[in-house]
Amino acid sequence: MKTVYRNGGLALAFFVLTLVFSILVAARMQMAWGLYGVAATELAILGIALLGALTLRRPLSHIFRFRWPRFKQVRGSFFVYCGSYAVTMAVSFLSLYIFPEMQDLSRALSDVFTSQTFFVSAVIVALMPAFCEEFLHRGFLLTALSDIKSTAARVFLMGILFGLFHLDPYRFLPTMILGMSLTYIMIKTDTLLLPISFHLLNNLFGVSIAFGYQEQPPSEILAEGFVLTLPMATGYIFFFLGIAVLFLPFGFRALNEVPKKVGRVKTVITVLLGIALSIGGLAIAAASLS
């Protein structure tokens, strides 16, 4: 019990240190240096992760665990990530409907991403956070909280920390869901390779979209008269929830150490439900455009 409190206290202390640094120091660096300030921030986060790891009195190889995953683990992790990403998209559309001012955030992020070349932006915005932030969250913090026996509790707590870490109330739920999925993958596979890979993929997707719409970002298209109506938002939400239903159950099953036997009828029902939600969502969204 003492170890739980000690390591939990260390995790909380270093997490608060990270937030204080982000607010008081990193924000100023990013305002002054732009994208290179983001790079300096990520290196500092990596330093905090390594410093925190030294306080745990455990081998670094135990805290930052790297090994080649089995194919089944890769497949299961991919399904969990895709399903979780679909949930984040559903939440994002709901948030965009409730808070239309999120368009301003989209414009600001696009401007930051495209302030340098695609290669530079991909390294700083996608590659560096994938390594540095995963060393902090799925490395140091998750190891510090490993004495919490409940997997669900650790996944939920790590999701909250990851959401708070981004210091953005509009993106709290999407980043929380991403943090939960990456934590679940880490717990089930016991290797940082997969959380780093999917974190990289997630950020690289955002950078690619920003550069793809460099001439006219999505936020500007919306500002020119596109209004996300309730039926349209509902349609997109149903569509992405359907995708989540198609991916998540099979990802969870693949990552279980002792897979539960699921009957063929139950599997068919799950697939049909996912397809019905997706097609129904697209139909609602299409009807709202007419």
Secondary structure, 3 states (H helix, E strand, C coil): CHHHHHHHHHHHHHHHHHHHHHHHHHHHHHHHHCHHHHHHHHHHHHHHHHHHHHHCCCCHHHHCCCCCCCHHHHHHHHHHHHHHHHHHHHHHHHHHHHCCCHHHHHHHHHHHHCCCCHHHHHHHHHHHHHHHHHHHHHHHHHHHCCCCCCHHHHHHHHHHHHHHHCCCHHHHHHHHHHHHHHHHHHHHHCCCHHHHHHHHHHHHHHHHHHHHCCCCCHHHHHHCCCCCCHHHHHHHHHHHHHHHHHHHHHHHHHHCCCCCCCCHHHHHHHHHHHHHHHHHHHHHHHHHHC
